[in-house]
Amino acid sequence: MPLDILVGAQWGDEGKGRMVDLLAAEADFVARYCGGDNAGHTVNVGSQTFKLHLIPSGVIHPHTIGIIGNGMVINPQVLFEEINMLEQAGVFIDPSRLEISFAAHLITPAHLALDQAIENQRGAARLGTTLRGIGPAYTDKVSRQGLRVGWMLNPDSFIEELSRHLEITNRLLTRLYDAPPVEIPPIVTAYRKFAAALSPYIKDTSATLNRAIRQGKHVLAEGAQGTLLDLDHGTYPFVTSSSTTAAGALSGLGLGLGCESRVIGVAKAFQTRVGSGPFPTEVEGVVAEHLRGTGENPWDEYGTTTGRPRRVGWLDLVLLRYAVRVNGLTELVLTKLDILSGLPGVNLCVAYRLEDHVYQDLPLGPGGLGTFQPVYEELPGWQEDIGDIRSWEDLPDQACDYILRIEELIGIPVRMVSVGPEREQWVEIA
């Protein structure tokens, strides 16, 4: 079947945007199915760097049609800023190139204010949210108080629903969180304009994608965040508010079972995380500086959305095996292998230790990671700069051994590795 699903196999920031850009060269549709502008997908094309938060990364290719699925939450201001950014770079977006599901939900300034107020109230127990209003928007959706994108097609009733939402949220802000209210009139004015501008983009995207699949067209489902941030299967409560696993692609796009052909996981050659939460293989000091970079380059380990320095550590194969299982991954793409060049040795976390017990797999999911100690297997490092390498045979033996050991311990093949930030810096593995 012509549906490929691409998911992050770690805590997000794995390099999915670049992989989507690569796969989209042969895709007809590229569809986002979860999250909102808390995602940050970076694509480097020559001297141009595109940082996308809502629009599927594959639209950089002029032949693709982008889909924003029903599983997403959308800040319309961010969406139009993104469209303008792309158009200024020569990538033109109009309703023939982008469709938005009528069943997706909207984020408003009230959601952003509520997000900030809730996080402030947590104090030292903050979750490290991006403060983009994602959680409050999904909360409204689940409690059946949300604002559906399709309602914008009827401007008068939409404004009534928007005003009701703003009034309710203001009561929460002032009475429950002792925070200032949002100003309603300017928001209503802005969202009336957004409704008029978005109307041509609003479609039944589930019908579009099902029709495309029946016609044999190639659909690429683009995941956001990562497996370990999934609301059900991640490191709860340090998670996002949507389903980031492969199963979320079907519900988040309105597709039925059995239409998928490949489920591609993307993972870095090491481990990173932004925000709070347990991280068994986290490192500090010289190794951390090597993995993270200085922040002077756009591909250094600083969040695309938040700008915060990422926490870094050795690759955790216990968590990667878990991601293989809960997503049904058929293959893996490994990014940033080049960053490991120059280290005297590289570690792989192959198991966890808790008191006298050694666990090859998680006993009760990833929620209680803070109690485990990593069990490492050390492999020789390599010193060569591998940025210009394009074939498996030319990679250093130690790098090949590292990849083969990962394959052996996770049970699926590594099909590609990235050796630099540019679009062409990939090595395919037969």
C-alpha positions as CSV (number, residue, x, y, z in Angstrom):
1,M,0.0,0.0,0.0
2,P,1.3,3.5,-0.8
3,L,1.3,5.0,2.7
4,D,4.6,5.5,4.5
5,I,4.6,6.6,8.1
6,L,7.7,8.4,9.5
7,V,8.0,8.8,13.3
8,G,10.5,10.0,15.7
9,A,11.9,7.2,17.8
10,Q,13.2,9.3,20.7
11,W,12.2,12.5,22.5
12,G,11.8,14.5,19.2
13,D,14.4,16.6,17.4
14,E,15.7,13.4,15.7
15,G,16.0,15.1,12.2
16,K,12.6,14.1,10.9
17,G,12.3,17.2,8.7
18,R,15.3,16.3,6.7
19,M,14.2,12.7,6.2
20,V,10.7,13.9,5.2
21,D,12.3,16.3,2.7
22,L,14.3,13.4,1.2
23,L,11.3,10.9,1.0
24,A,9.0,13.6,-0.3
25,A,11.0,13.7,-3.5
26,E,8.9,10.6,-4.5
27,A,5.7,11.4,-2.6
28,D,2.5,13.0,-3.9
29,F,1.1,14.0,-0.5
30,V,2.9,14.8,2.7
31,A,0.6,14.9,5.8
32,R,1.2,16.1,9.3
33,Y,-1.0,14.2,11.8
34,C,-0.3,15.4,15.4
35,G,0.8,18.3,17.5
36,G,1.0,21.9,16.5
37,D,3.7,24.6,16.3
38,N,5.5,23.0,19.2
39,A,7.2,20.9,16.5
40,G,10.2,22.2,14.8
41,H,11.4,20.6,11.5
42,T,14.5,21.9,9.9
43,V,15.4,21.4,6.2
44,N,18.6,22.7,4.7
45,V,18.7,23.2,0.9
46,G,22.0,24.6,-0.2
47,S,22.4,28.0,1.5
48,Q,18.7,28.1,2.6
49,T,17.5,26.8,5.9
50,F,13.7,26.2,6.4
51,K,12.4,25.9,9.9
52,L,8.8,24.6,9.7
53,H,6.4,24.2,12.6
54,L,3.0,23.5,11.1
55,I,3.4,23.1,7.3
56,P,4.6,19.6,6.3
57,S,8.3,19.7,5.5
58,G,7.8,18.0,2.2
59,V,6.2,21.1,0.6
60,I,9.7,22.4,-0.2
61,H,9.3,20.1,-3.2
62,P,7.0,21.9,-5.7
63,H,5.1,18.8,-6.8
64,T,3.8,17.8,-3.3
65,I,0.5,18.6,-1.7
66,G,0.7,19.3,2.0
67,I,-2.0,18.1,4.4
68,I,-2.7,19.4,7.9
69,G,-4.7,16.5,9.5
70,N,-7.5,16.4,12.0
71,G,-5.1,15.4,14.8
72,M,-3.4,18.7,14.8
73,V,-4.0,22.0,16.6
74,I,-3.3,25.1,14.6
75,N,-2.3,28.7,15.6
76,P,-3.4,30.6,12.5
77,Q,-1.0,33.4,13.0
78,V,1.9,31.0,13.1
79,L,0.5,29.3,10.0
80,F,0.4,32.5,7.9
81,E,3.8,33.6,9.1
82,E,5.1,30.3,7.9
83,I,3.4,30.7,4.5
84,N,4.9,34.2,4.1
85,M,8.3,32.9,5.1
86,L,8.1,30.2,2.4
87,E,6.8,32.5,-0.3
88,Q,9.7,35.0,0.4
89,A,12.1,32.1,-0.1
90,G,10.4,31.2,-3.4
91,V,8.2,28.3,-2.2
92,F,4.6,29.3,-3.0
93,I,1.7,27.9,-0.9
94,D,-1.9,28.3,-1.9
95,P,-5.1,26.1,-1.6
96,S,-3.9,23.9,-4.5
97,R,-0.8,23.0,-2.5
98,L,-2.1,22.9,1.1
99,E,-5.3,21.5,2.6
100,I,-6.4,21.8,6.2
101,S,-8.8,19.3,7.8
102,F,-12.1,20.8,8.9
103,A,-11.8,18.7,12.0
104,A,-8.4,20.1,13.2
105,H,-8.6,22.5,16.2
106,L,-7.5,26.1,16.6
107,I,-5.2,27.6,19.1
108,T,-6.0,31.1,20.3
109,P,-4.0,33.7,22.4
110,A,-6.2,32.6,25.4
111,H,-4.7,29.1,25.1
112,L,-1.2,30.6,25.2
113,A,-2.0,32.7,28.2
114,L,-3.5,29.6,30.0
115,D,-0.5,27.5,29.1
116,Q,1.8,30.1,30.7
117,A,-0.4,30.4,33.8
118,I,-0.6,26.7,34.4
119,E,3.2,26.3,34.0
120,N,3.8,29.2,36.4
121,Q,1.6,27.6,39.0
122,R,3.6,24.3,38.8
123,G,6.7,26.2,40.1
124,A,9.6,23.8,40.6
125,A,7.6,20.9,39.1
126,R,7.3,22.6,35.7
127,L,7.0,20.2,32.7
128,G,9.1,22.3,30.4
129,T,6.3,22.9,27.9
130,T,7.0,25.1,24.8
131,L,4.2,27.5,26.0
132,R,2.6,27.4,22.5
133,G,-0.9,26.7,23.9
134,I,-0.8,23.1,22.7
135,G,-1.9,21.4,25.9
136,P,-4.8,23.8,26.6
137,A,-6.1,23.4,23.0
138,Y,-6.1,19.6,23.3
139,T,-7.7,19.9,26.7
140,D,-10.5,21.9,25.1
141,K,-10.8,19.4,22.3
142,V,-11.2,16.5,24.7
143,S,-13.7,18.3,26.9
144,R,-15.7,19.2,23.8
145,Q,-15.1,22.9,24.2
146,G,-12.7,23.4,21.4
147,L,-12.8,25.5,18.2
148,R,-12.9,23.4,15.1
149,V,-11.2,24.8,11.9
150,G,-14.4,23.9,9.9
151,W,-16.4,26.4,12.0
152,M,-14.5,29.2,10.3
153,L,-16.6,28.5,7.1
154,N,-19.6,30.1,8.9
155,P,-18.0,33.4,10.2
156,D,-20.9,34.7,12.3
157,S,-21.4,31.5,14.4
158,F,-17.6,31.0,14.6
159,I,-17.2,34.4,16.2
160,E,-19.9,33.6,18.7
161,E,-18.0,30.3,19.6
162,L,-14.7,32.2,19.7
163,S,-16.1,34.9,22.1
164,R,-17.6,32.2,24.3
165,H,-14.2,30.4,24.5
166,L,-12.3,33.7,25.3
167,E,-14.8,34.6,28.1
168,I,-14.6,31.1,29.7
169,T,-10.8,31.2,29.5
170,N,-10.6,34.6,31.0
171,R,-12.6,33.4,34.0
172,L,-10.1,30.6,34.4
173,L,-7.1,32.9,34.1
174,T,-8.4,35.5,36.7
175,R,-10.2,33.3,39.2
176,L,-8.1,30.1,39.2
177,Y,-4.6,31.2,38.3
178,D,-4.6,34.9,39.4
179,A,-3.4,35.8,35.9
180,P,-4.5,38.8,33.7
181,P,-7.2,38.2,31.2
182,V,-6.7,38.4,27.4
183,E,-8.2,41.4,25.5
184,I,-11.2,40.0,23.6
185,P,-11.9,42.6,20.9
186,P,-8.5,42.5,19.1
187,I,-8.5,38.7,19.1
188,V,-12.0,38.6,17.6
189,T,-10.9,41.1,14.9
190,A,-7.8,39.0,14.1
191,Y,-9.6,35.7,14.0
192,R,-12.3,37.1,11.7
193,K,-9.6,37.9,9.2
194,F,-8.0,34.5,9.7
195,A,-11.3,32.8,9.0
196,A,-11.7,34.6,5.7
197,A,-8.1,33.8,4.7
198,L,-8.2,30.1,5.7
199,S,-11.6,29.2,4.2
200,P,-10.2,28.2,0.8
201,Y,-7.8,25.8,2.5
202,I,-10.4,23.9,4.6
203,K,-11.2,20.5,3.1
204,D,-12.2,17.0,4.1
205,T,-8.6,15.9,4.1
206,S,-9.5,12.3,5.1
207,A,-11.5,12.0,1.9
208,T,-8.6,13.5,-0.1
209,L,-6.0,11.0,1.3
210,N,-8.3,8.0,1.1
211,R,-9.0,8.8,-2.6
212,A,-5.3,9.3,-3.2
213,I,-4.4,5.9,-1.7
214,R,-7.1,4.2,-3.7
215,Q,-5.6,5.8,-6.9
216,G,-2.1,4.4,-6.0
217,K,-0.6,7.8,-5.1
218,H,2.2,7.9,-2.6
219,V,1.3,9.4,0.8
220,L,3.9,10.2,3.4
221,A,2.7,10.7,7.0
222,E,5.0,13.1,8.8
223,G,5.2,12.6,12.6
224,A,6.0,15.4,15.0
225,Q,7.8,15.2,18.4
226,G,8.8,11.6,19.2
227,T,7.7,8.3,20.5
228,L,8.8,9.1,24.1
229,L,6.7,12.2,24.1
230,D,3.5,10.3,23.2
231,L,0.6,11.0,25.7
232,D,0.0,7.3,26.4
233,H,3.4,5.7,25.6
234,G,5.9,8.3,26.5
235,T,7.7,9.4,29.7
236,Y,4.4,10.6,31.4
237,P,3.9,13.2,32.7
238,F,6.8,14.7,30.7
239,V,5.0,14.3,27.4
240,T,3.1,16.2,24.8
241,S,-0.7,16.2,24.5
242,S,-1.1,14.1,21.3
243,S,-0.5,10.7,19.9
244,T,3.0,10.8,18.3
245,T,3.3,7.1,17.5
246,A,2.6,5.5,14.2
247,A,-0.9,4.5,15.2
248,G,-1.6,8.2,15.6
249,A,-1.1,8.7,11.9
250,L,-4.2,6.7,11.1
251,S,-6.5,8.4,13.6
252,G,-4.9,11.8,13.0
253,L,-5.4,11.6,9.3
254,G,-8.7,9.7,9.1
255,L,-7.2,6.6,7.5
256,G,-8.2,3.0,8.1
257,L,-6.1,0.0,9.1
258,G,-4.0,-1.8,6.6
259,C,-3.1,1.0,4.2
260,E,0.4,1.5,5.6
261,S,3.4,-0.2,3.9
262,R,6.5,1.2,5.7
263,V,6.9,2.5,9.2
264,I,10.2,4.4,9.3
265,G,11.7,5.4,12.6
266,V,14.2,8.3,12.9
267,A,16.7,8.4,15.7
268,K,19.9,10.3,16.3
269,A,23.2,8.3,16.7
270,F,23.1,9.6,20.3
271,Q,20.3,10.7,22.6
272,T,18.9,14.2,23.2
273,R,16.1,15.8,25.2
274,V,14.6,19.3,25.7
275,G,12.9,20.1,28.9
276,S,12.3,18.2,32.1
277,G,12.1,14.5,32.8
278,P,14.3,11.5,33.4
279,F,17.2,10.8,31.0
280,P,19.2,7.7,32.0
281,T,22.1,8.1,29.6
282,E,22.6,11.9,30.0
283,V,26.2,13.1,30.1
284,E,27.9,16.3,31.2
285,G,31.3,17.8,30.6
286,V,33.5,17.4,27.6
287,V,31.4,14.7,26.0
288,A,28.3,16.8,26.3
289,E,30.0,19.7,24.8
290,H,31.2,17.5,21.9
291,L,27.7,16.2,21.2
292,R,25.8,19.5,21.7
293,G,28.0,21.9,19.9
294,T,28.4,25.6,20.6
295,G,25.1,26.8,19.2
296,E,27.0,28.8,16.5
297,N,25.6,26.5,13.8
298,P,21.9,25.9,13.1
299,W,22.3,22.1,13.4
300,D,23.8,22.3,16.9
301,E,21.7,20.8,19.7
302,Y,19.5,23.8,20.4
303,G,15.7,23.5,20.1
304,T,14.2,24.6,16.7
305,T,11.1,25.8,18.5
306,T,12.4,26.8,21.9
307,G,16.0,27.7,21.3
308,R,16.9,26.0,24.5
309,P,20.1,23.9,24.7
310,R,19.2,20.2,24.5
311,R,20.3,17.7,27.1
312,V,22.5,15.1,25.5
313,G,23.7,11.5,26.2
314,W,24.6,8.2,24.8
315,L,22.2,6.2,22.5
316,D,19.7,4.3,24.6
317,L,18.9,1.0,23.0
318,V,16.4,0.0,25.7
319,L,14.3,2.9,24.7
320,L,14.9,2.4,21.0
321,R,13.7,-1.2,21.2
322,Y,10.6,0.1,23.0
323,A,10.0,2.5,20.1
324,V,10.4,-0.3,17.6
325,R,7.7,-2.3,19.5
326,V,5.1,0.4,20.0
327,N,5.4,1.8,16.5
328,G,5.8,-1.4,14.6
329,L,8.9,0.1,13.0
330,T,10.0,-1.7,9.8
331,E,13.3,0.2,9.4
332,L,15.4,2.9,11.1
333,V,17.1,6.0,9.8
334,L,20.1,7.1,11.9
335,T,21.0,10.8,11.9
336,K,24.0,12.8,13.0
337,L,26.5,10.0,12.8
338,D,29.1,12.6,11.9
339,I,28.8,14.2,15.4
340,L,30.4,11.1,16.9
341,S,33.6,11.5,14.9
342,G,36.6,12.4,17.0
343,L,35.5,10.6,20.2
344,P,38.0,8.0,21.5
345,G,35.1,5.6,22.2
346,V,31.3,5.5,21.9
347,N,28.9,3.9,24.4
348,L,25.6,2.1,23.8
349,C,23.1,1.6,26.6
350,V,22.2,-2.0,26.1
351,A,20.3,-2.6,29.4
352,Y,19.1,-1.0,32.7
353,R,20.2,-1.9,36.2
354,L,17.9,-1.5,39.2
355,E,19.5,-2.8,42.4
356,D,20.4,-6.4,41.7
357,H,18.3,-6.7,38.6
358,V,19.3,-6.1,35.0
359,Y,16.5,-5.3,32.5
360,Q,16.9,-5.7,28.7
361,D,13.5,-4.1,28.2
362,L,11.3,-1.8,30.2
363,P,9.3,-3.6,32.9
364,L,6.4,-1.0,33.0
365,G,7.0,1.4,30.2
366,P,9.1,4.5,30.2
367,G,7.3,6.4,33.0
368,G,9.7,5.5,35.8
369,L,13.1,5.9,34.0
370,G,14.5,7.9,36.9
371,T,15.1,4.8,39.0
372,F,17.3,3.0,36.4
373,Q,21.1,3.1,35.8
374,P,22.3,2.4,32.3
375,V,24.4,-0.6,31.4
376,Y,26.9,0.4,28.7
377,E,28.7,-1.5,26.0
378,E,31.7,0.5,24.8
379,L,32.8,0.4,21.2
380,P,35.9,2.0,19.5
381,G,35.4,5.5,18.2
382,W,36.7,6.9,14.8
383,Q,38.5,10.1,14.1
384,E,37.8,10.6,10.4
385,D,35.5,13.4,9.1
386,I,32.8,11.5,7.4
387,G,30.8,14.5,6.0
388,D,31.9,13.8,2.4
389,I,31.2,10.0,2.5
390,R,28.3,8.8,0.4
391,S,28.7,5.0,0.4
392,W,28.7,2.3,3.1
393,E,32.1,0.9,1.9
394,D,33.8,4.3,2.6
395,L,32.6,4.7,6.2
396,P,35.3,3.9,8.8
397,D,35.1,0.3,10.1
398,Q,34.3,1.5,13.6
399,A,31.3,3.5,12.3
400,C,30.1,0.5,10.4
401,D,30.5,-1.7,13.5
402,Y,28.5,0.8,15.5
403,I,25.6,0.7,13.1
404,L,25.7,-3.1,12.8
405,R,25.6,-3.4,16.6
406,I,22.6,-1.2,16.8
407,E,20.8,-3.3,14.1
408,E,21.6,-6.4,16.0
409,L,20.3,-5.1,19.3
410,I,17.0,-3.5,18.0
411,G,16.1,-6.2,15.5
412,I,15.3,-4.0,12.5
413,P,17.6,-2.8,9.7
414,V,19.2,0.7,9.6
415,R,18.5,1.8,6.0
416,M,20.2,5.2,6.0
417,V,22.5,7.4,8.0
418,S,23.1,11.1,7.8
419,V,26.7,12.4,7.8
420,G,26.0,16.1,7.9
421,P,23.2,18.7,7.8
422,E,22.8,19.2,4.1
423,R,20.2,17.6,1.9
424,E,22.7,15.4,0.1
425,Q,24.7,14.2,3.1
426,W,23.3,10.7,3.4
427,V,24.6,7.2,3.1
428,E,22.2,4.5,2.0
429,I,22.7,1.0,3.3
430,A,21.5,-1.9,1.1
